[in-house]
Amino acid sequence: MNKITIVGAGRVGESTAQFIAAKNLSREIVLLDIHKGAAQGAALDIQEVSPLFCYDTRLIGGVDHRLMADSEIIIITAGLPRKPGMSRSDVLASNIPIMDSVIDGAMQYAPDAILLFVTNPVDVITYFAFNKTGWPRNRIFGQAGVLDSSRMASFIAMETGFSSMDIDTMVLGGHGDTMVPMLRYCTISGIPVEHFIEKDKLDAIVERTRVGGAEILGLRQISSAYDAPAASVAEMVDAIAHNRHRILPTVCLLDGEYSQHDIAIGVPAVLGQSGMESIIELPMNADEQAMFNHSAELVRKDLAMLKTM
């Protein structure tokens, strides 16, 4: 790609820029932040790594939304992070005004860009952006399921001792405690994961996946996770930049898929050069559908909060 903008030069934003540059996914990366020095410093730091990691990406840091101009993708990581004991929904009221300003900038200076949201609560913020912009849903989506699926695959690798490269997982639903790990679609070299792990241990892995972000936040205390979320964003950007048509769990706007309307939630989607190209509808059994519907209900409760803001 020619230009990618990352809004938010905190730990997630900086790590995202580093991964995207290292993978040579864009000729130019702009880091934006309300703190000018933070964005400029992060950009310069990553630029100075280029001879060691062998990339020619040009990095720029600043505060002016005009720097978004001509961006093909705008990745939004800005916002109030969670603190220990907080849920993702707890930061909604603080983050919506920030998103409002960022989206205004994107609409003015990069009206043809793809918007990829990372800021929590990502399901609600993706929905908010879709309604605010009026843009087609293929250009507005969020990152959550790639991260959740990666966490689950890592926990399975830790439990079995098998290579994580052979493990495929799929996590759907809202990005939170009600996410829906689809065990029937989780395999190790194509073999169902239940062949290798007993049910009680699988249940523990599912629960650990659901609270994966909180576990890291609880350990670090002063910071939530940033490397895994950033790597997950880079995976999605790679699919778009190289038009790979990869199937990745993505926070998408649903219009009848999975029997849901007027909601943004995590589902399998095909990512290519036009963004979210299509949604894959997986057949669900009764238990899976019930969990997915419950997750959607809780997302809708957060969506209802938008009307009060």
PATORZA-343548 format. One record per residue (C-alpha): residue number from 1; residue in three letters; x, y, z. Coordinates in nm, 3 decimals. Layout:
N
PT, nr, rest, c1, c2, c3
PT, NUM, ALA, X, Y, Z
...
END
This chain:
309
PT, nr, rest, c1, c2, c3
PT, 1, MET, 0.000, 0.000, 0.000
PT, 2, ASN, 0.106, 0.361, -0.039
PT, 3, LYS, -0.010, 0.506, 0.291
PT, 4, ILE, -0.152, 0.380, 0.621
PT, 5, THR, -0.243, 0.605, 0.913
PT, 6, ILE, -0.251, 0.483, 1.273
PT, 7, VAL, -0.442, 0.705, 1.513
PT, 8, GLY, -0.306, 0.665, 1.864
PT, 9, ALA, 0.068, 0.645, 1.927
PT, 10, GLY, 0.040, 0.456, 2.254
PT, 11, ARG, 0.165, 0.105, 2.300
PT, 12, VAL, -0.086, -0.063, 2.067
PT, 13, GLY, -0.042, 0.202, 1.798
PT, 14, GLU, 0.336, 0.201, 1.817
PT, 15, SER, 0.356, -0.180, 1.808
PT, 16, THR, 0.112, -0.185, 1.514
PT, 17, ALA, 0.332, 0.057, 1.322
PT, 18, GLN, 0.637, -0.156, 1.399
PT, 19, PHE, 0.475, -0.479, 1.276
PT, 20, ILE, 0.334, -0.317, 0.960
PT, 21, ALA, 0.670, -0.160, 0.876
PT, 22, ALA, 0.862, -0.481, 0.944
PT, 23, LYS, 0.627, -0.670, 0.708
PT, 24, ASN, 0.677, -0.403, 0.436
PT, 25, LEU, 0.302, -0.352, 0.400
PT, 26, SER, 0.307, 0.020, 0.323
PT, 27, ARG, 0.543, 0.277, 0.174
PT, 28, GLU, 0.438, 0.536, 0.431
PT, 29, ILE, 0.298, 0.514, 0.784
PT, 30, VAL, 0.158, 0.814, 0.967
PT, 31, LEU, 0.124, 0.804, 1.345
PT, 32, LEU, -0.124, 1.052, 1.490
PT, 33, ASP, -0.168, 1.137, 1.856
PT, 34, ILE, -0.297, 1.429, 2.061
PT, 35, HIS, 0.051, 1.442, 2.212
PT, 36, LYS, 0.277, 1.563, 1.931
PT, 37, GLY, 0.597, 1.440, 2.086
PT, 38, ALA, 0.458, 1.091, 2.143
PT, 39, ALA, 0.372, 1.044, 1.776
PT, 40, GLN, 0.694, 1.196, 1.648
PT, 41, GLY, 0.908, 1.002, 1.891
PT, 42, ALA, 0.743, 0.669, 1.809
PT, 43, ALA, 0.776, 0.734, 1.435
PT, 44, LEU, 1.143, 0.824, 1.466
PT, 45, ASP, 1.218, 0.525, 1.688
PT, 46, ILE, 1.062, 0.284, 1.437
PT, 47, GLN, 1.233, 0.462, 1.146
PT, 48, GLU, 1.571, 0.404, 1.309
PT, 49, VAL, 1.501, 0.029, 1.315
PT, 50, SER, 1.461, 0.012, 0.936
PT, 51, PRO, 1.826, -0.072, 0.852
PT, 52, LEU, 1.814, -0.362, 1.099
PT, 53, PHE, 1.477, -0.504, 0.990
PT, 54, CYS, 1.531, -0.421, 0.621
PT, 55, TYR, 1.236, -0.202, 0.535
PT, 56, ASP, 1.214, 0.130, 0.352
PT, 57, THR, 0.885, 0.247, 0.498
PT, 58, ARG, 0.878, 0.619, 0.572
PT, 59, LEU, 0.729, 0.705, 0.911
PT, 60, ILE, 0.580, 1.040, 1.012
PT, 61, GLY, 0.437, 1.148, 1.347
PT, 62, GLY, 0.212, 1.442, 1.423
PT, 63, VAL, -0.116, 1.575, 1.559
PT, 64, ASP, -0.282, 1.724, 1.251
PT, 65, HIS, -0.566, 1.522, 1.099
PT, 66, ARG, -0.464, 1.653, 0.758
PT, 67, LEU, -0.181, 1.401, 0.770
PT, 68, MET, -0.448, 1.136, 0.705
PT, 69, ALA, -0.490, 1.261, 0.348
PT, 70, ASP, -0.477, 0.985, 0.083
PT, 71, SER, -0.454, 0.706, 0.342
PT, 72, GLU, -0.578, 0.373, 0.214
PT, 73, ILE, -0.631, 0.234, 0.563
PT, 74, ILE, -0.683, 0.424, 0.888
PT, 75, ILE, -0.627, 0.213, 1.199
PT, 76, ILE, -0.777, 0.357, 1.516
PT, 77, THR, -0.614, 0.251, 1.843
PT, 78, ALA, -0.665, 0.581, 2.030
PT, 79, GLY, -0.876, 0.599, 2.343
PT, 80, LEU, -0.882, 0.545, 2.715
PT, 81, PRO, -0.732, 0.205, 2.800
PT, 82, ARG, -0.881, -0.029, 3.055
PT, 83, LYS, -0.753, -0.034, 3.410
PT, 84, PRO, -0.755, -0.343, 3.635
PT, 85, GLY, -1.113, -0.435, 3.723
PT, 86, MET, -1.264, -0.245, 3.428
PT, 87, SER, -1.458, -0.410, 3.149
PT, 88, ARG, -1.430, -0.303, 2.787
PT, 89, SER, -1.774, -0.145, 2.815
PT, 90, ASP, -1.658, 0.075, 3.103
PT, 91, VAL, -1.452, 0.291, 2.866
PT, 92, LEU, -1.732, 0.352, 2.616
PT, 93, ALA, -1.841, 0.693, 2.745
PT, 94, SER, -1.483, 0.820, 2.742
PT, 95, ASN, -1.392, 0.682, 2.402
PT, 96, ILE, -1.693, 0.785, 2.194
PT, 97, PRO, -1.601, 1.158, 2.192
PT, 98, ILE, -1.247, 1.064, 2.087
PT, 99, MET, -1.384, 0.849, 1.804
PT, 100, ASP, -1.616, 1.130, 1.701
PT, 101, SER, -1.320, 1.359, 1.636
PT, 102, VAL, -1.113, 1.091, 1.463
PT, 103, ILE, -1.397, 0.991, 1.233
PT, 104, ASP, -1.459, 1.356, 1.145
PT, 105, GLY, -1.095, 1.380, 1.038
PT, 106, ALA, -1.118, 1.065, 0.828
PT, 107, MET, -1.435, 1.182, 0.656
PT, 108, GLN, -1.278, 1.516, 0.569
PT, 109, TYR, -0.928, 1.413, 0.465
PT, 110, ALA, -0.950, 1.045, 0.362
PT, 111, PRO, -1.308, 0.981, 0.246
PT, 112, ASP, -1.209, 0.671, 0.048
PT, 113, ALA, -1.014, 0.500, 0.326
PT, 114, ILE, -1.084, 0.173, 0.501
PT, 115, LEU, -1.141, 0.222, 0.875
PT, 116, LEU, -1.010, -0.054, 1.101
PT, 117, PHE, -1.102, -0.012, 1.468
PT, 118, VAL, -0.912, -0.152, 1.765
PT, 119, THR, -1.034, 0.085, 2.039
PT, 120, ASN, -1.265, -0.071, 2.299
PT, 121, PRO, -1.548, -0.152, 2.308
PT, 122, VAL, -1.470, -0.234, 1.947
PT, 123, ASP, -1.811, -0.378, 1.852
PT, 124, VAL, -1.993, -0.063, 1.963
PT, 125, ILE, -1.737, 0.176, 1.816
PT, 126, THR, -1.745, -0.001, 1.479
PT, 127, TYR, -2.124, 0.032, 1.476
PT, 128, PHE, -2.097, 0.399, 1.577
PT, 129, ALA, -1.855, 0.471, 1.291
PT, 130, PHE, -2.074, 0.295, 1.036
PT, 131, ASN, -2.374, 0.507, 1.130
PT, 132, LYS, -2.178, 0.830, 1.154
PT, 133, THR, -2.002, 0.799, 0.818
PT, 134, GLY, -2.272, 0.635, 0.609
PT, 135, TRP, -1.992, 0.451, 0.430
PT, 136, PRO, -2.044, 0.098, 0.294
PT, 137, ARG, -1.983, -0.174, 0.550
PT, 138, ASN, -1.694, -0.327, 0.356
PT, 139, ARG, -1.484, -0.023, 0.456
PT, 140, ILE, -1.566, -0.018, 0.829
PT, 141, PHE, -1.480, -0.310, 1.055
PT, 142, GLY, -1.294, -0.401, 1.370
PT, 143, GLN, -1.022, -0.624, 1.507
PT, 144, ALA, -1.107, -0.867, 1.785
PT, 145, GLY, -1.153, -1.224, 1.664
PT, 146, VAL, -0.802, -1.256, 1.518
PT, 147, LEU, -0.663, -1.169, 1.861
PT, 148, ASP, -0.904, -1.394, 2.050
PT, 149, SER, -0.838, -1.684, 1.811
PT, 150, SER, -0.462, -1.634, 1.842
PT, 151, ARG, -0.487, -1.642, 2.219
PT, 152, MET, -0.689, -1.960, 2.211
PT, 153, ALA, -0.444, -2.125, 1.969
PT, 154, SER, -0.156, -2.026, 2.196
PT, 155, PHE, -0.326, -2.181, 2.500
PT, 156, ILE, -0.391, -2.502, 2.304
PT, 157, ALA, -0.025, -2.514, 2.201
PT, 158, MET, 0.081, -2.463, 2.563
PT, 159, GLU, -0.147, -2.746, 2.676
PT, 160, THR, -0.057, -2.998, 2.403
PT, 161, GLY, 0.304, -2.910, 2.328
PT, 162, PHE, 0.224, -2.908, 1.955
PT, 163, SER, 0.335, -2.633, 1.722
PT, 164, SER, 0.108, -2.331, 1.725
PT, 165, MET, 0.155, -2.313, 1.347
PT, 166, ASP, -0.058, -2.629, 1.311
PT, 167, ILE, -0.344, -2.499, 1.526
PT, 168, ASP, -0.650, -2.332, 1.374
PT, 169, THR, -0.914, -2.175, 1.596
PT, 170, MET, -1.223, -1.961, 1.545
PT, 171, VAL, -1.370, -1.721, 1.802
PT, 172, LEU, -1.688, -1.529, 1.721
PT, 173, GLY, -1.927, -1.294, 1.899
PT, 174, GLY, -1.867, -0.979, 2.098
PT, 175, HIS, -1.514, -0.896, 2.207
PT, 176, GLY, -1.555, -0.963, 2.577
PT, 177, ASP, -1.649, -1.222, 2.834
PT, 178, THR, -1.929, -1.357, 2.611
PT, 179, MET, -1.713, -1.427, 2.305
PT, 180, VAL, -1.797, -1.760, 2.142
PT, 181, PRO, -1.505, -2.001, 2.086
PT, 182, MET, -1.622, -2.243, 1.816
PT, 183, LEU, -1.466, -2.568, 1.935
PT, 184, ARG, -1.611, -2.770, 1.646
PT, 185, TYR, -1.401, -2.559, 1.410
PT, 186, CYS, -1.080, -2.578, 1.614
PT, 187, THR, -0.825, -2.824, 1.477
PT, 188, ILE, -0.463, -2.933, 1.501
PT, 189, SER, -0.339, -3.023, 1.152
PT, 190, GLY, -0.701, -3.073, 1.054
PT, 191, ILE, -0.773, -3.308, 1.346
PT, 192, PRO, -1.048, -3.188, 1.586
PT, 193, VAL, -0.893, -3.047, 1.901
PT, 194, GLU, -1.115, -3.272, 2.119
PT, 195, HIS, -0.899, -3.563, 2.001
PT, 196, PHE, -0.607, -3.422, 2.200
PT, 197, ILE, -0.756, -3.237, 2.497
PT, 198, GLU, -1.009, -3.356, 2.754
PT, 199, LYS, -1.331, -3.159, 2.797
PT, 200, ASP, -1.248, -3.008, 3.137
PT, 201, LYS, -0.916, -2.877, 3.008
PT, 202, LEU, -1.081, -2.743, 2.692
PT, 203, ASP, -1.339, -2.565, 2.906
PT, 204, ALA, -1.054, -2.405, 3.103
PT, 205, ILE, -0.889, -2.292, 2.778
PT, 206, VAL, -1.217, -2.140, 2.660
PT, 207, GLU, -1.253, -1.947, 2.985
PT, 208, ARG, -0.891, -1.831, 2.975
PT, 209, THR, -0.947, -1.708, 2.619
PT, 210, ARG, -1.249, -1.506, 2.729
PT, 211, VAL, -1.050, -1.328, 3.000
PT, 212, GLY, -0.720, -1.324, 2.810
PT, 213, GLY, -0.694, -0.946, 2.800
PT, 214, ALA, -0.787, -0.911, 3.166
PT, 215, GLU, -0.523, -1.169, 3.260
PT, 216, ILE, -0.247, -0.963, 3.099
PT, 217, LEU, -0.385, -0.641, 3.244
PT, 218, GLY, -0.395, -0.798, 3.589
PT, 219, LEU, -0.033, -0.911, 3.560
PT, 220, ARG, 0.105, -0.588, 3.420
PT, 221, GLN, -0.120, -0.357, 3.623
PT, 222, ILE, 0.005, -0.048, 3.439
PT, 223, SER, -0.072, -0.163, 3.086
PT, 224, SER, -0.312, -0.380, 2.892
PT, 225, ALA, -0.196, -0.611, 2.612
PT, 226, TYR, -0.042, -0.446, 2.308
PT, 227, ASP, 0.189, -0.685, 2.119
PT, 228, ALA, -0.078, -0.948, 2.041
PT, 229, PRO, -0.344, -0.690, 1.944
PT, 230, ALA, -0.092, -0.511, 1.720
PT, 231, ALA, 0.018, -0.834, 1.552
PT, 232, SER, -0.349, -0.920, 1.493
PT, 233, VAL, -0.406, -0.587, 1.321
PT, 234, ALA, -0.099, -0.641, 1.104
PT, 235, GLU, -0.239, -0.981, 1.001
PT, 236, MET, -0.558, -0.816, 0.882
PT, 237, VAL, -0.369, -0.538, 0.702
PT, 238, ASP, -0.152, -0.799, 0.530
PT, 239, ALA, -0.466, -0.970, 0.396
PT, 240, ILE, -0.592, -0.639, 0.258
PT, 241, ALA, -0.261, -0.508, 0.124
PT, 242, HIS, -0.188, -0.830, -0.065
PT, 243, ASN, -0.551, -0.899, -0.163
PT, 244, ARG, -0.521, -1.246, -0.011
PT, 245, HIS, -0.895, -1.311, 0.035
PT, 246, ARG, -0.822, -1.456, 0.377
PT, 247, ILE, -1.101, -1.575, 0.605
PT, 248, LEU, -1.045, -1.404, 0.939
PT, 249, PRO, -1.281, -1.340, 1.231
PT, 250, THR, -1.371, -0.972, 1.202
PT, 251, VAL, -1.608, -0.729, 1.373
PT, 252, CYS, -1.856, -0.667, 1.090
PT, 253, LEU, -2.187, -0.490, 1.044
PT, 254, LEU, -2.451, -0.759, 1.005
PT, 255, ASP, -2.752, -0.727, 0.779
PT, 256, GLY, -2.933, -1.054, 0.831
PT, 257, GLU, -2.630, -1.279, 0.866
PT, 258, TYR, -2.653, -1.511, 1.167
PT, 259, SER, -3.014, -1.386, 1.200
PT, 260, GLN, -2.886, -1.051, 1.327
PT, 261, HIS, -2.956, -0.701, 1.195
PT, 262, ASP, -2.824, -0.355, 1.282
PT, 263, ILE, -2.533, -0.472, 1.496
PT, 264, ALA, -2.154, -0.504, 1.472
PT, 265, ILE, -2.012, -0.827, 1.607
PT, 266, GLY, -1.737, -1.078, 1.534
PT, 267, VAL, -1.794, -1.325, 1.249
PT, 268, PRO, -1.574, -1.495, 0.987
PT, 269, ALA, -1.515, -1.259, 0.695
PT, 270, VAL, -1.315, -1.254, 0.373
PT, 271, LEU, -1.057, -0.974, 0.375
PT, 272, GLY, -0.910, -0.844, 0.049
PT, 273, GLN, -0.815, -0.521, -0.124
PT, 274, SER, -1.164, -0.372, -0.091
PT, 275, GLY, -1.173, -0.446, 0.281
PT, 276, MET, -1.438, -0.679, 0.421
PT, 277, GLU, -1.547, -0.848, 0.100
PT, 278, SER, -1.801, -1.096, 0.234
PT, 279, ILE, -1.921, -1.269, 0.551
PT, 280, ILE, -1.902, -1.645, 0.596
PT, 281, GLU, -2.206, -1.792, 0.772
PT, 282, LEU, -2.109, -2.100, 0.967
PT, 283, PRO, -2.377, -2.355, 1.056
PT, 284, MET, -2.428, -2.350, 1.432
PT, 285, ASN, -2.576, -2.610, 1.662
PT, 286, ALA, -2.830, -2.508, 1.925
PT, 287, ASP, -2.570, -2.441, 2.196
PT, 288, GLU, -2.348, -2.233, 1.968
PT, 289, GLN, -2.642, -2.030, 1.842
PT, 290, ALA, -2.758, -1.966, 2.198
PT, 291, MET, -2.413, -1.843, 2.299
PT, 292, PHE, -2.389, -1.622, 1.992
PT, 293, ASN, -2.735, -1.474, 2.055
PT, 294, HIS, -2.644, -1.407, 2.419
PT, 295, SER, -2.325, -1.232, 2.311
PT, 296, ALA, -2.525, -1.021, 2.065
PT, 297, GLU, -2.772, -0.926, 2.339
PT, 298, LEU, -2.493, -0.786, 2.554
PT, 299, VAL, -2.348, -0.593, 2.259
PT, 300, ARG, -2.693, -0.445, 2.203
PT, 301, LYS, -2.704, -0.329, 2.566
PT, 302, ASP, -2.388, -0.130, 2.501
PT, 303, LEU, -2.533, -0.001, 2.173
PT, 304, ALA, -2.831, 0.129, 2.368
PT, 305, MET, -2.591, 0.345, 2.570
PT, 306, LEU, -2.506, 0.537, 2.251
PT, 307, LYS, -2.853, 0.694, 2.256
PT, 308, THR, -2.777, 0.854, 2.591
PT, 309, MET, -2.454, 1.018, 2.474
END
